Each structure stands twice: as C-alpha cells, then as structure tokens.
Amino acid sequence: MPKTVDDWEQQVVTVAGAFSFVQTVLTTDKNPAALKMRLTLGPEFFVQVYVNVVTGTQNFVLVLGHQRLYGRDCAGGAWHRHPKSDPDAHDSSVEGAKPITVEEFLTEVQELVEEMDL
C-alpha cells in the first residue's frame, strides 16, 4: 500500500491507465496529508478517490450527476460498502467490510457500468 500522497497519486494514475473506460485523471486537491482525485468516465460521470495518509482514511466512490451510485470507504481502519441497490446505506457484511485497492474498486466499477449499461 502506498505510504505518501505522492505514492498514492502515482498509483492511481498508473492503475487508471489500465482501464479503457477512464477518460481523464485529475488531481483536484493535494496536500502532504491528503489527496483527492477525479477519474472521468463521461459527462457528469466519474470516480472520486480520496485518501488521507495520516488517518488511514480511504474513500472510493462512483458518481453520476450529483448522486453516489456505489462506493467503498475505510475510516478508522474499518471498511464498508455503499451498495448499488442503496448507495446511502452502509454494508458492513463480510463482503462489504473487505479491504479493497483502487484497482479492485475500478474492476467493480467496470462490472457495474456494464451491468447497468451506463
């Protein structure tokens, strides 16, 4: 797992480049503790990646318009999922609480995009 914000930024750019549905990668906020990036999939359609290397917080979210469609979060060392069936819910089941990498999240996004025909 990356240790610094720069390491995270480099990893996200590299991983995103392996997914043909990612059109652009933009760093929207960066400081020594935290990083926020936007991976554009289409108009008003993107993945947001937020990482805080001090607190260990990680947030990966798929957004269409101004609505979360799906997400995975880790705060305080505990992971949960925002399922596509109810993106505002917190799924802490065994599957929902599974730690996930950016690459694994983008693989899930790819499956969702195909399944939902987006």
RAZIQUI-V296862 format. One line per field, one symbol per residue. phi: phi as a letter, one per 20 degrees, with the letter a starting at -180 (. if undefined). psi: psi as a letter, one per 20 degrees, with the letter a starting at -180 (. if undefined). burial: b if it has 9 or more other C-alpha atoms within 8 Angstrom, else e. Layout:
phi=???
psi=???
burial=???
This chain:
phi=.gddffffgffffffffedffeebcceebbbfebbcccdfdrgmcbdddccdfeenfcccbeccmddfeaaccccmndebcdfffbfefdedfgffefgbeffffffffgfffffele
psi=pqhrggggggggggghiiohiogqppohpprhhqppqpophapkorpppppoigijppppppppckpphqrpqopkipqrqnqhhmiirookrgghjpqqrgghghgggggggghil.
burial=eeebbebbbebbbebbeeeeebbebebeebeebbbbbbbbbeeebbbbbbbbbeebbbbbbbbbeeebbbbbbbbeeebbbbbeeebeebbbeeebbeeeebeebbeebbeebeeeee
